[in-house]
Amino acid sequence: MRHVLKRAGTGMAAALAWAGLIAGLAGLAGCGGEEEFTDDKPDRRGDTIRVFPEDGARDVGQTDRIRVSVPDGRLERVTVAQIEDATPTELPGRISPDGSTWRPDGRVRIVPAAKYRVDAVALDARGRRSARHTTFTTAVPKARFVGYFTPENRATVGAGMIVSFDFNRKIQDRAAVERAITVTSDPPVEVVGHWFGDERLDFRPREYWQPGTKVTVGLALRDVQAAPGVFGIQRKTVGFTVGRSQISLVDAAKHTMEVRRGGELLSTLPVTAGGPETPTYNGKMVVSELYDVTRMNGMTVGFGGEYDIKDVPHAVRLTTSGTFLHGNYWASAQTFGSENVSHGCVGLRDIKGGGADTPAGWFFERTLIGDVVEVVNSEDDTVAADNGLGGWNLNWPAWKAGSALT
């Protein structure tokens, strides 16, 4: 599937952000089944939840308006949090008595040079639940740069986790910036950086991390000159733990997914992958986000108005461009394990609202950020190494060749 690739992120700390790596698509991109939509299936009407600033907005000022609203129905819950530093800091706010609007409390001001994430869930006039997940970044002082990175500080992740930095300004002296970032582990392994253009730097070892590994990320970017007159402002140390190794193998031709934990087969699940006109990418993809429910809109990935599903359950993001592994309640049960009908995602049988005992619910509850999903025998190309955390699709010599220090 030829998705339109957008970059941004989400996160881990003042240099955080997987939200930043996916900032124009978070919670909006995706794919759905090919059935005709009827009253008891997802509809294609306008936005259910409206968020200001817009998703992916940058240079948001401290006095700029922040608001979440719904044109009908009511907001069920809203969280606006700074995903910077060790612990996300929630912005105080409240939903209006009629449930139509969320606003920050009083004179609360957002923090400069920070990444914020908005998570909202609403019920429309017919009682149908929908969700919206967006991010925005606040203005960085002039002549300064920051790196937003993933995963989050103190997170427990899967063995495929890649440390990824997304910079708010173009980096000219890549060697100076790469030298100022250290990624070390216990037990120790060689970890090497790889540049994708002049705004993104990823780090990974030769092979997947061993379960139990403690990884430390050190940022000594303060006063490092990235370009003429542009200096860093970050100095901190963060880290994460590798919880276990879970690798899932999707065979698009067989319509199955084998889920293995530590090499042991846990289950073989029937799936539906991308259809003949919109096949799923081949290759290794790393889980970057998990949503109990999210919206998937074909407008965000180049499919026009083909679909707009506001309540996709158990959604697991695999690429920045919009590939998900998600629950599917609108296709017939016979579809899974027998045919490929999606717009490029991998679908698991589910029920409306998400079922804990469905294949999608079972997989979702056993998935961590950093787990690996590999697709084989699809009719598409291998996913690009910079589309999400796709760096495992480069061999070690090719990965090391992308470092500014070799």
URPE-V945004 format. One record per pair of residues at least 24 apart in sequence whose C-alpha atoms are under 7 Angstrom apart, sorted by the first residue. I is the first residue (numbers start at 1). GAP is how many residues later the second one is. Records with the same first field share a line. If there is no record, write none. Layout:
# URPE-V945004
I->GAP  GAP
This chain:
# URPE-V945004
1->277  278  279  280  343  379
3->298  299  318  319
4->297  298  317
5->315  316  382
6->314  315
7->313
8->158
9->157
10->140
11->72  138  139  140  141
12->71  72  137  138  139  140  141
13->70  71  72  73  136  139  140
14->70  71  100  134
15->69  131  132  133  134
16->67  68  99  132  133  134  136
17->98  131  132  133
18->131  132  133
19->98  116
20->128  146
21->145
22->298
23->32  33  112
24->31  32
25->275
26->107  108
27->105  106  107  267  268  269
28->267  268  269  272
29->267  268  269  271  272  293
30->266  267  268  292  293  294
31->265  267  311  312  313  314
32->275  310  311
33->298  308  309  310
34->307  308
41->289
42->266  267  268
43->265  266
44->263  264
49->83
53->83
55->79  80  81
56->79  80
57->79  80
58->78  79  80  81
59->78  79  80  81
60->77  78  79
61->77  78
62->47  48
66->37
67->35  36
68->33  34  35
69->31  32  33
70->30  31
72->52  53
73->50  51  52
74->25  26  48  49  50
75->24  25  46  47  48
76->45  46  47
77->43  44  45
78->41  42  43
79->39  40  41
80->36  37  38  39
81->35  36  37
82->32  33  34  35
83->32  33  34
84->30  31
86->67
112->26  27  28
113->25  26  27
114->24
129->182
130->164  165  180  181
131->162  163  164  179  180
132->162  163
143->86  87  88
144->86  87  88  89
145->24  85  86  87  88
146->86  87  88
153->85  86  87
154->85  86
155->85  86
156->84  85  86  87
157->84  85  86  211  212  213
158->84  85  86  87  88  210  211  212  213
159->49  50  51  52  83  85  86  211  212
160->48  49  126  210  211  212
161->125  209
162->40  41  42  227
163->39  40  41
164->37  38  39
165->35  36  37
166->33  34  35
167->32  33
169->30
170->28  29
171->27  28  55  56
172->26  54  55
173->53  54
174->230
175->229  230
177->44  47  49
180->39  40  41
181->37  38  39
182->35  36  37
183->32  33  34  35
184->31  32  33
185->28  29  30  31
186->27  28  29
187->26
192->208
193->210
194->205  206  208  209
195->207  208
196->190
206->190
209->33
211->31  32  33  34
212->29  30  31  32
213->28  29
214->26  27  28
215->24  25  26
216->24
246->125  126
247->124  125  126
248->124  125  126
249->124  125  126
250->124  125  126
251->124  125  126
252->123  124  125  126
253->124  125
255->82  83  84
256->81
269->90
270->66  67  78
271->65  66  75  76  77
272->63  64  65  67  68  69  70  74  75  76
273->67  68  69  71  72  73  74
274->66  67  68  69  70  71  72
275->65  66  67  68  69
278->65  66
279->64  65  99  100  101
280->64  65  98  100
281->94  97  99  100  101  102
282->93  94  96  98  99  100  101
283->91  92  93  99  100  110
284->88  89  90  91  106  108  109
285->33  34  87  88  89  104  105
286->32  84  85  86  87  103  104
287->29  30  31  82  83  84  85
288->29  30  81  82
289->27  28  80
290->25  26  27
291->24  25
313->40  41
314->40  46  47  50
318->70
319->68  69
320->67  68
321->66
326->34
327->33
